[in-house]
């Protein structure tokens, strides 16, 4: 990815967020940075959470700047997809020497079979 190949690893997450916003804008993509959404538990509002990016109104992008992604980070991104009722997301880690990324799917959304 352009941002990781240009900056490398070692910066704070906010730096990568700003660079990604720059690249998304340059590519003409519609996005919201630090998109805040309500979280519900059994129809009761229990709080708010901010996703790093919501792209084109349907793709969650969660970024990290860690040495290594762990299962807890994947679980967090999966929980966001379910809470926001989004079909697909991407978890990207800029902190390792090689860019790490995982495509994630919300299995709770009914898929239409062709």
C-alpha contacts under 8 A as a table, 3 or more apart, distances in Angstrom:
res1	aa1	res2	aa2	distance
1	X	4	X	5.64
1	X	5	X	6.17
1	X	99	X	7.59
2	X	5	X	5.25
2	X	6	X	6.04
3	X	6	X	5.22
3	X	7	X	5.97
3	X	8	X	7.65
3	X	16	X	7.20
3	X	19	X	6.43
3	X	20	X	6.75
3	X	23	X	7.90
4	X	7	X	5.25
4	X	8	X	4.83
4	X	9	X	6.81
4	X	94	X	6.32
4	X	99	X	6.62
5	X	8	X	5.57
8	X	94	X	7.57
8	X	97	X	7.08
9	X	65	X	7.69
9	X	94	X	5.75
9	X	95	X	4.84
9	X	96	X	5.95
9	X	97	X	5.90
10	X	65	X	7.42
10	X	94	X	7.91
10	X	95	X	5.77
10	X	96	X	7.93
11	X	15	X	6.41
11	X	16	X	7.32
11	X	65	X	7.11
11	X	95	X	7.37
12	X	15	X	5.66
12	X	16	X	7.06
12	X	65	X	6.20
13	X	16	X	5.27
13	X	17	X	6.24
13	X	63	X	7.18
13	X	64	X	6.00
13	X	65	X	5.18
13	X	94	X	7.91
14	X	17	X	4.88
14	X	18	X	6.24
15	X	18	X	5.24
15	X	19	X	6.32
16	X	19	X	5.04
16	X	20	X	6.01
16	X	94	X	7.45
17	X	20	X	5.14
17	X	21	X	6.15
17	X	52	X	7.46
17	X	63	X	7.60
18	X	21	X	5.10
18	X	22	X	6.31
19	X	22	X	4.99
19	X	23	X	6.30
20	X	23	X	5.01
20	X	24	X	6.00
21	X	24	X	5.14
21	X	25	X	6.07
21	X	33	X	7.37
22	X	25	X	5.26
22	X	26	X	6.23
23	X	26	X	5.04
23	X	27	X	6.24
24	X	27	X	5.14
24	X	28	X	6.36
24	X	29	X	5.44
24	X	30	X	7.67
24	X	31	X	7.59
25	X	28	X	5.14
25	X	29	X	5.91
25	X	30	X	7.51
26	X	29	X	7.77
29	X	55	X	7.19
29	X	56	X	6.71
30	X	55	X	5.99
30	X	56	X	5.01
30	X	57	X	7.67
31	X	53	X	6.63
31	X	54	X	5.49
31	X	55	X	4.28
31	X	56	X	5.67
31	X	57	X	7.09
32	X	35	X	5.63
32	X	53	X	5.56
32	X	54	X	5.24
32	X	55	X	6.59
33	X	51	X	7.61
33	X	52	X	5.66
33	X	53	X	4.56
33	X	54	X	6.69
34	X	50	X	5.25
34	X	51	X	5.28
34	X	52	X	4.47
34	X	53	X	5.68
34	X	54	X	7.94
35	X	50	X	5.16
35	X	51	X	5.22
35	X	52	X	6.46
35	X	53	X	6.09
35	X	54	X	6.34
36	X	48	X	6.56
36	X	49	X	5.58
36	X	50	X	4.23
36	X	51	X	6.47
37	X	48	X	5.59
37	X	49	X	5.70
37	X	50	X	6.34
37	X	51	X	7.94
37	X	84	X	7.13
38	X	45	X	6.93
38	X	46	X	7.78
38	X	47	X	5.96
38	X	48	X	4.46
38	X	49	X	6.60
39	X	45	X	5.95
39	X	46	X	5.81
39	X	47	X	5.30
39	X	48	X	5.40
39	X	49	X	6.97
39	X	83	X	6.23
39	X	84	X	7.70
40	X	43	X	5.57
40	X	44	X	5.17
40	X	45	X	4.42
40	X	46	X	5.47
40	X	47	X	7.22
40	X	83	X	7.44
41	X	44	X	5.09
41	X	45	X	6.42
41	X	46	X	6.42
51	X	54	X	6.99
51	X	60	X	7.13
51	X	61	X	7.23
51	X	62	X	6.34
51	X	80	X	7.46
52	X	60	X	7.83
52	X	61	X	6.14
52	X	62	X	5.19
52	X	63	X	6.63
53	X	60	X	5.98
53	X	61	X	4.97
53	X	62	X	6.54
54	X	57	X	5.95
54	X	58	X	6.64
54	X	59	X	5.64
54	X	60	X	4.86
54	X	61	X	6.22
55	X	58	X	6.13
55	X	59	X	5.01
55	X	60	X	6.41
55	X	61	X	7.26
56	X	59	X	6.52
58	X	86	X	5.88
58	X	87	X	6.99
58	X	88	X	7.27
59	X	86	X	6.80
59	X	87	X	7.24
59	X	88	X	5.50
59	X	89	X	5.20
59	X	90	X	7.62
60	X	81	X	7.03
60	X	86	X	7.25
60	X	88	X	6.55
60	X	89	X	4.34
60	X	90	X	6.24
61	X	89	X	5.64
61	X	90	X	4.89
61	X	91	X	6.04
61	X	92	X	7.59
62	X	77	X	6.61
62	X	89	X	7.68
62	X	90	X	6.28
62	X	91	X	4.91
62	X	92	X	6.41
63	X	91	X	5.74
63	X	92	X	4.80
63	X	93	X	5.77
63	X	94	X	7.46
64	X	91	X	7.69
64	X	92	X	6.18
64	X	93	X	4.57
64	X	94	X	6.17
64	X	95	X	6.94
65	X	93	X	5.45
65	X	94	X	4.85
65	X	95	X	3.99
65	X	96	X	7.52
66	X	69	X	6.66
66	X	93	X	6.47
66	X	94	X	6.92
66	X	95	X	4.28
66	X	96	X	6.41
67	X	95	X	5.02
67	X	96	X	4.74
68	X	93	X	7.65
68	X	95	X	7.22
68	X	96	X	6.20
69	X	73	X	6.41
69	X	74	X	7.79
69	X	93	X	6.78
69	X	100	X	7.68
70	X	73	X	5.53
70	X	74	X	6.84
71	X	74	X	5.14
71	X	75	X	6.13
72	X	75	X	4.97
72	X	76	X	6.14
73	X	76	X	5.06
73	X	77	X	6.40
74	X	77	X	5.21
74	X	78	X	6.16
74	X	91	X	7.20
75	X	78	X	5.00
75	X	79	X	6.06
76	X	79	X	5.09
76	X	80	X	6.33
77	X	80	X	5.09
77	X	81	X	6.42
77	X	89	X	7.56
77	X	90	X	8.00
77	X	91	X	6.82
77	X	104	X	7.78
78	X	81	X	5.16
78	X	82	X	6.39
78	X	104	X	6.83
78	X	105	X	7.46
78	X	106	X	6.85
79	X	82	X	5.14
79	X	83	X	5.98
80	X	83	X	5.06
80	X	84	X	5.85
81	X	84	X	5.31
81	X	85	X	5.66
81	X	86	X	4.95
81	X	87	X	6.74
81	X	88	X	6.95
81	X	89	X	6.96
81	X	105	X	7.68
81	X	106	X	5.88
82	X	85	X	4.93
82	X	86	X	6.55
82	X	106	X	6.11
82	X	108	X	7.01
83	X	86	X	7.96
85	X	106	X	7.77
85	X	109	X	7.35
86	X	89	X	7.73
86	X	106	X	6.75
86	X	109	X	7.92
87	X	105	X	5.94
87	X	106	X	5.04
87	X	107	X	7.83
87	X	109	X	6.49
88	X	103	X	7.46
88	X	104	X	5.79
88	X	105	X	4.65
88	X	106	X	6.04
89	X	103	X	5.95
89	X	104	X	5.07
89	X	105	X	6.40
90	X	101	X	6.92
90	X	102	X	5.75
90	X	103	X	4.64
90	X	104	X	5.85
91	X	101	X	5.45
91	X	102	X	5.16
91	X	103	X	6.48
91	X	104	X	7.42
92	X	99	X	7.40
92	X	100	X	5.75
92	X	101	X	4.30
92	X	102	X	6.57
93	X	96	X	6.83
93	X	99	X	6.14
93	X	100	X	5.00
93	X	101	X	6.14
94	X	97	X	7.89
94	X	98	X	7.84
94	X	99	X	5.61
94	X	100	X	6.85
95	X	99	X	7.58
96	X	99	X	6.18
96	X	100	X	7.11
106	X	109	X	5.96
107	X	110	X	7.35
